[in-house]
Every structure is written in C-alpha cells, then in structure tokens.
Amino acid sequence: KNMEFGEEAKSFLEKLKIPVKFDSPDVITHAKILIVDDTAVVGGTNWGYGPMDQYNDCNVALWRPDAVQKLTDAFLTLWNGGSRF
C-alpha cells in the first residue's frame, strides 16, 4: 500500500515538474528534511493530519548557516545515490 501511495504522489509531483526519487528497496529513510532558502526543518514527523494535530511529535527549524549547509549536503548525498548521510 505504501508503494502505491508513493507512486501516486510521484505522479502528482512530476506533473508539476518536481523531480522525485525513491530509496532503493533495501534502504529505509524516515528522516524528513525541508530546506527553503536559508532555513532547514529536520525531524522524523510524518507530515499529515495525525502527527500535526493529534500526536506529541516535533521537528527542529535551523537557521545557522553551517547547520543548514550540513543538512543540504546530507540531502544531496541521498539525492545523488548515497545510501547514508
């Protein structure tokens, strides 16, 4: 079921010209990284109704340039085929 949702989300995003990649089946990435301009948000929260409205879950926003750069580098490592950051 998760793969079906993933493929549906991928199709939707690609129609908007947003590139999408999946981990290989033997790798599990649960971290969420959002990087916009000079700000990064990192955590393990699934960004849906339950975690955002019903659960005690948390993420961290970072503005320090060195921290944002490390997260950017970690993301690019995964994006470019690395299996770990």
GUTI-177108 format. One line per 8 residues: number of its first residue (from 0); their letters; for each residue x, y, z of N, C-alpha, C, O, CB. Coordinates in nm, 2 decimals, padded with zeros to 4 digits, always signed. Glycine has a CB too. Layout:
NUM	a	X:Y:Z:X:Y:Z:X:Y:Z:X:Y:Z:X:Y:Z ~ ... .
# end
This chain:
0	knmefgee	+00.08:-00.12:+00.00:+00.00:+00.00:+00.00:+00.09:+00.13:+00.00:+00.06:+00.22:-00.07:-00.09:+00.00:+00.12 ~ +00.20:+00.13:+00.08:+00.28:+00.25:+00.08:+00.34:+00.28:-00.06:+00.35:+00.39:-00.09:+00.39:+00.23:+00.18 ~ +00.38:+00.17:-00.13:+00.44:+00.19:-00.26:+00.33:+00.25:-00.36:+00.36:+00.34:-00.44:+00.49:+00.06:-00.32 ~ +00.21:+00.21:-00.34:+00.10:+00.26:-00.43:+00.09:+00.41:-00.40:+00.07:+00.49:-00.49:-00.03:+00.19:-00.40 ~ +00.09:+00.45:-00.27:+00.08:+00.59:-00.24:+00.20:+00.67:-00.29:+00.19:+00.78:-00.34:+00.06:+00.61:-00.08 ~ +00.32:+00.61:-00.27:+00.44:+00.67:-00.32:+00.43:+00.69:-00.47:+00.47:+00.80:-00.52:+00.56:+00.58:-00.29 ~ +00.39:+00.60:-00.55:+00.38:+00.61:-00.69:+00.27:+00.72:-00.73:+00.29:+00.79:-00.82:+00.34:+00.48:-00.76 ~ +00.16:+00.72:-00.65:+00.06:+00.82:-00.68:+00.12:+00.96:-00.65:+00.09:+01.06:-00.73:-00.06:+00.80:-00.59 .
8	aksflekl	+00.19:+00.98:-00.54:+00.25:+01.11:-00.50:+00.35:+01.15:-00.61:+00.36:+01.26:-00.65:+00.31:+01.10:-00.36 ~ +00.43:+01.05:-00.65:+00.54:+01.08:-00.75:+00.47:+01.13:-00.88:+00.52:+01.23:-00.94:+00.62:+00.95:-00.78 ~ +00.37:+01.06:-00.92:+00.30:+01.10:-01.05:+00.25:+01.25:-01.03:+00.26:+01.33:-01.13:+00.18:+01.01:-01.08 ~ +00.18:+01.28:-00.92:+00.13:+01.41:-00.90:+00.24:+01.51:-00.90:+00.23:+01.62:-00.97:+00.06:+01.42:-00.76 ~ +00.35:+01.49:-00.83:+00.46:+01.59:-00.83:+00.53:+01.60:-00.96:+00.57:+01.71:-01.00:+00.57:+01.54:-00.72 ~ +00.55:+01.49:-01.03:+00.61:+01.50:-01.16:+00.53:+01.58:-01.26:+00.58:+01.64:-01.35:+00.64:+01.36:-01.22 ~ +00.40:+01.58:-01.25:+00.31:+01.66:-01.34:+00.33:+01.81:-01.31:+00.31:+01.89:-01.40:+00.16:+01.63:-01.31 ~ +00.38:+01.84:-01.19:+00.42:+01.98:-01.16:+00.56:+02.01:-01.18:+00.61:+02.11:-01.14:+00.38:+02.00:-01.01 .
16	kipvkfds	+00.63:+01.92:-01.25:+00.77:+01.93:-01.29:+00.86:+01.93:-01.17:+00.97:+01.99:-01.17:+00.79:+02.06:-01.37 ~ +00.82:+01.86:-01.06:+00.90:+01.84:-00.94:+00.97:+01.70:-00.95:+00.90:+01.60:-00.95:+00.82:+01.86:-00.81 ~ +01.10:+01.70:-00.96:+01.17:+01.57:-00.97:+01.15:+01.48:-00.84:+01.15:+01.54:-00.73:+01.32:+01.58:-01.00 ~ +01.14:+01.35:-00.85:+01.11:+01.26:-00.74:+01.21:+01.14:-00.76:+01.23:+01.09:-00.87:+00.97:+01.21:-00.74 ~ +01.27:+01.10:-00.64:+01.35:+00.98:-00.64:+01.31:+00.90:-00.52:+01.26:+00.95:-00.42:+01.50:+01.01:-00.64 ~ +01.32:+00.76:-00.53:+01.29:+00.67:-00.42:+01.42:+00.61:-00.37:+01.52:+00.59:-00.45:+01.19:+00.57:-00.46 ~ +01.43:+00.58:-00.24:+01.54:+00.50:-00.19:+01.53:+00.36:-00.26:+01.43:+00.32:-00.31:+01.54:+00.48:-00.04 ~ +01.65:+00.29:-00.26:+01.64:+00.15:-00.31:+01.56:+00.07:-00.21:+01.55:+00.11:-00.09:+01.79:+00.09:-00.33 .
24	pdvithak	+01.50:-00.04:-00.25:+01.41:-00.11:-00.16:+01.48:-00.16:-00.03:+01.42:-00.19:+00.07:+01.36:-00.23:-00.23 ~ +01.62:-00.17:-00.03:+01.69:-00.22:+00.09:+01.73:-00.11:+00.19:+01.80:-00.13:+00.29:+01.81:-00.30:+00.05 ~ +01.69:+00.02:+00.16:+01.72:+00.13:+00.24:+01.59:+00.19:+00.29:+01.49:+00.21:+00.22:+01.80:+00.24:+00.16 ~ +01.59:+00.22:+00.42:+01.47:+00.29:+00.48:+01.52:+00.43:+00.53:+01.61:+00.44:+00.61:+01.41:+00.21:+00.60 ~ +01.46:+00.53:+00.48:+01.49:+00.67:+00.52:+01.36:+00.72:+00.59:+01.26:+00.74:+00.52:+01.54:+00.76:+00.41 ~ +01.36:+00.75:+00.71:+01.24:+00.80:+00.78:+01.26:+00.95:+00.81:+01.16:+01.02:+00.85:+01.21:+00.73:+00.91 ~ +01.38:+01.00:+00.80:+01.40:+01.14:+00.83:+01.33:+01.23:+00.73:+01.32:+01.20:+00.61:+01.55:+01.17:+00.83 ~ +01.28:+01.34:+00.77:+01.22:+01.44:+00.68:+01.31:+01.57:+00.69:+01.34:+01.62:+00.80:+01.08:+01.47:+00.72 .
32	ilivddta	+01.35:+01.62:+00.57:+01.43:+01.74:+00.57:+01.36:+01.83:+00.47:+01.34:+01.80:+00.36:+01.58:+01.71:+00.52 ~ +01.34:+01.95:+00.52:+01.28:+02.06:+00.43:+01.38:+02.17:+00.44:+01.41:+02.23:+00.54:+01.14:+02.10:+00.49 ~ +01.43:+02.21:+00.32:+01.52:+02.32:+00.31:+01.47:+02.42:+00.21:+01.44:+02.40:+00.10:+01.66:+02.27:+00.26 ~ +01.45:+02.54:+00.27:+01.40:+02.66:+00.19:+01.49:+02.78:+00.22:+01.50:+02.82:+00.33:+01.25:+02.69:+00.22 ~ +01.55:+02.83:+00.11:+01.64:+02.94:+00.13:+01.74:+02.91:+00.23:+01.82:+02.82:+00.21:+01.56:+03.07:+00.16 ~ +01.75:+02.99:+00.34:+01.85:+02.97:+00.44:+01.80:+02.90:+00.57:+01.85:+02.92:+00.68:+01.91:+03.10:+00.48 ~ +01.69:+02.83:+00.56:+01.62:+02.76:+00.67:+01.61:+02.62:+00.64:+01.57:+02.58:+00.53:+01.49:+02.83:+00.71 ~ +01.63:+02.53:+00.74:+01.61:+02.39:+00.73:+01.52:+02.34:+00.85:+01.53:+02.39:+00.96:+01.74:+02.31:+00.73 .
40	vvggtnwg	+01.43:+02.25:+00.82:+01.35:+02.18:+00.92:+01.38:+02.04:+00.91:+01.38:+01.98:+00.80:+01.19:+02.21:+00.90 ~ +01.41:+01.97:+01.02:+01.45:+01.83:+01.02:+01.38:+01.76:+01.13:+01.36:+01.82:+01.24:+01.60:+01.82:+01.03 ~ +01.34:+01.64:+01.11:+01.28:+01.56:+01.21:+01.23:+01.43:+01.15:+01.25:+01.40:+01.04:+01.16:+01.64:+01.28 ~ +01.15:+01.35:+01.23:+01.10:+01.23:+01.19:+00.95:+01.23:+01.17:+00.89:+01.12:+01.14:+01.14:+01.12:+01.28 ~ +00.89:+01.34:+01.19:+00.74:+01.35:+01.19:+00.69:+01.33:+01.05:+00.74:+01.38:+00.95:+00.70:+01.49:+01.24 ~ +00.59:+01.24:+01.04:+00.52:+01.23:+00.91:+00.43:+01.35:+00.90:+00.35:+01.38:+00.99:+00.43:+01.09:+00.90 ~ +00.43:+01.42:+00.79:+00.36:+01.55:+00.78:+00.22:+01.52:+00.73:+00.19:+01.54:+00.61:+00.43:+01.64:+00.68 ~ +00.13:+01.48:+00.82:-00.01:+01.45:+00.79:-00.09:+01.50:+00.90:-00.04:+01.56:+01.00:-00.03:+01.30:+00.76 .
48	ygpmdqyn	-00.22:+01.47:+00.90:-00.31:+01.52:+01.00:-00.28:+01.47:+01.14:-00.27:+01.55:+01.23:-00.46:+01.48:+00.96 ~ -00.26:+01.34:+01.15:-00.24:+01.28:+01.29:-00.12:+01.35:+01.36:-00.13:+01.40:+01.46:-00.22:+01.14:+01.28 ~ +00.00:+01.34:+01.30:+00.12:+01.39:+01.36:+00.11:+01.54:+01.39:+00.17:+01.60:+01.48:+00.24:+01.36:+01.28 ~ +00.04:+01.61:+01.30:+00.04:+01.76:+01.31:-00.07:+01.81:+01.40:-00.06:+01.92:+01.45:+00.02:+01.82:+01.17 ~ -00.17:+01.72:+01.43:-00.29:+01.77:+01.50:-00.31:+01.69:+01.63:-00.37:+01.74:+01.72:-00.41:+01.77:+01.42 ~ -00.28:+01.56:+01.63:-00.32:+01.47:+01.74:-00.21:+01.41:+01.82:-00.23:+01.38:+01.94:-00.40:+01.36:+01.68 ~ -00.09:+01.41:+01.77:+00.02:+01.34:+01.84:+00.12:+01.45:+01.90:+00.12:+01.56:+01.86:+00.10:+01.25:+01.75 ~ +00.20:+01.40:+02.00:+00.31:+01.48:+02.05:+00.43:+01.45:+01.97:+00.50:+01.35:+02.00:+00.33:+01.46:+02.20 .
56	dcnvalwr	+00.45:+01.52:+01.86:+00.57:+01.50:+01.77:+00.64:+01.63:+01.76:+00.58:+01.73:+01.78:+00.52:+01.44:+01.64 ~ +00.76:+01.62:+01.71:+00.83:+01.75:+01.70:+00.94:+01.74:+01.59:+00.99:+01.64:+01.56:+00.89:+01.79:+01.83 ~ +00.97:+01.86:+01.53:+01.08:+01.88:+01.44:+01.16:+02.00:+01.49:+01.11:+02.07:+01.58:+01.03:+01.89:+01.29 ~ +01.27:+02.03:+01.42:+01.35:+02.14:+01.46:+01.38:+02.23:+01.34:+01.41:+02.17:+01.23:+01.48:+02.09:+01.53 ~ +01.36:+02.36:+01.35:+01.40:+02.45:+01.25:+01.53:+02.51:+01.28:+01.56:+02.55:+01.39:+01.29:+02.57:+01.23 ~ +01.62:+02.52:+01.18:+01.75:+02.57:+01.19:+01.78:+02.68:+01.10:+01.74:+02.68:+00.98:+01.86:+02.45:+01.17 ~ +01.85:+02.78:+01.15:+01.88:+02.90:+01.07:+02.03:+02.91:+01.06:+02.08:+02.99:+00.97:+01.82:+03.02:+01.12 ~ +02.11:+02.85:+01.14:+02.26:+02.86:+01.14:+02.31:+02.81:+01.01:+02.28:+02.70:+00.96:+02.32:+02.78:+01.26 .
64	pdavqklt	+02.39:+02.90:+00.94:+02.43:+02.86:+00.80:+02.51:+02.73:+00.80:+02.49:+02.65:+00.70:+02.52:+02.97:+00.75 ~ +02.59:+02.70:+00.90:+02.67:+02.58:+00.90:+02.58:+02.45:+00.91:+02.60:+02.35:+00.85:+02.78:+02.58:+01.01 ~ +02.48:+02.46:+01.00:+02.38:+02.35:+01.02:+02.30:+02.33:+00.89:+02.28:+02.22:+00.85:+02.29:+02.38:+01.14 ~ +02.25:+02.44:+00.83:+02.17:+02.43:+00.71:+02.26:+02.37:+00.60:+02.21:+02.28:+00.52:+02.12:+02.57:+00.66 ~ +02.38:+02.41:+00.59:+02.47:+02.35:+00.48:+02.49:+02.20:+00.51:+02.49:+02.12:+00.41:+02.61:+02.43:+00.49 ~ +02.51:+02.16:+00.63:+02.53:+02.02:+00.66:+02.41:+01.94:+00.62:+02.42:+01.83:+00.56:+02.56:+01.99:+00.81 ~ +02.29:+01.99:+00.65:+02.17:+01.92:+00.61:+02.15:+01.92:+00.45:+02.10:+01.82:+00.40:+02.04:+01.98:+00.67 ~ +02.19:+02.03:+00.39:+02.18:+02.04:+00.24:+02.28:+01.93:+00.19:+02.24:+01.86:+00.09:+02.22:+02.18:+00.19 .
72	dafltlwn	+02.40:+01.92:+00.24:+02.49:+01.82:+00.19:+02.44:+01.68:+00.21:+02.46:+01.59:+00.13:+02.63:+01.84:+00.26 ~ +02.38:+01.66:+00.33:+02.32:+01.52:+00.36:+02.21:+01.49:+00.26:+02.21:+01.38:+00.21:+02.27:+01.52:+00.50 ~ +02.12:+01.58:+00.23:+02.02:+01.56:+00.13:+02.08:+01.53:+00.00:+02.03:+01.44:-00.07:+01.93:+01.68:+00.12 ~ +02.18:+01.61:-00.05:+02.23:+01.59:-00.18:+02.31:+01.45:-00.19:+02.31:+01.39:-00.29:+02.33:+01.70:-00.21 ~ +02.36:+01.41:-00.08:+02.43:+01.28:-00.08:+02.32:+01.17:-00.11:+02.35:+01.08:-00.19:+02.49:+01.25:+00.06 ~ +02.21:+01.18:-00.04:+02.10:+01.08:-00.07:+02.04:+01.10:-00.21:+02.02:+01.00:-00.28:+01.98:+01.10:+00.03 ~ +02.02:+01.22:-00.25:+01.97:+01.25:-00.38:+02.05:+01.20:-00.50:+02.01:+01.15:-00.60:+01.95:+01.40:-00.40 ~ +02.18:+01.20:-00.47:+02.28:+01.16:-00.57:+02.32:+01.01:-00.56:+02.42:+00.97:-00.62:+02.40:+01.24:-00.57 .
80	ggsrf	+02.24:+00.94:-00.49:+02.26:+00.79:-00.48:+02.33:+00.74:-00.36:+02.34:+00.61:-00.35:+02.34:+00.75:-00.60 ~ +02.37:+00.82:-00.27:+02.43:+00.77:-00.15:+02.32:+00.70:-00.06:+02.20:+00.74:-00.07:+02.49:+00.88:-00.07 ~ +02.36:+00.60:+00.02:+02.26:+00.53:+00.10:+02.25:+00.58:+00.24:+02.16:+00.55:+00.31:+02.28:+00.38:+00.09 ~ +02.35:+00.66:+00.28:+02.35:+00.71:+00.42:+02.41:+00.85:+00.42:+02.48:+00.89:+00.33:+02.44:+00.62:+00.51 ~ +02.36:+00.93:+00.52:+02.43:+01.06:+00.53:+02.50:+01.07:+00.67:+02.56:+01.17:+00.70:+02.33:+01.17:+00.52 .
# end
